Amino acid sequence: MLSCKTDDDCVPKTCCHATECTLSDRAPVCDKARCGKKRDKTLDHGGKCVCTDGTCRAFTAKLPRGIREMGRDPF
């Protein structure tokens, strides 16, 4: 696959704390990955991969300040 057509064609580029996306046929093998605590500005907190003009892009979300400081994860 050279380009995406739908969001389903896109996946996180790395197993842990991804900030970029890639095509699903280039997905990393993550079955043995051990990731640490979730981080802001990554796909960990409700972010997602989207297909825009044939390119996979990451849409990351930053947690609201109060929730982040209390250690609560709304996702």
C-alpha positions, 0 to 999 in steps of 0.5 A: 500500500502506498497511501491511505484511503481511510482512517482504518488504513493507519496505525501508530508508528511505534508500539509505545507513546506513539506520536506518528502514524504509518500505513497498517501494512507497515505496523510494528509488531508489538506483542512483546512491547512493555510500555510505561505510563501514558504520556500527554501529546501522544496517541496514549490519551485518546489520540488517533491515526487519521488519513489526510490526503493519502497520508497517515497523520497522528491527531494527539490530544492533551489532557486538561490540566486538572485531570492530568494533575490528579492522575485520572485518565478519562479514556 
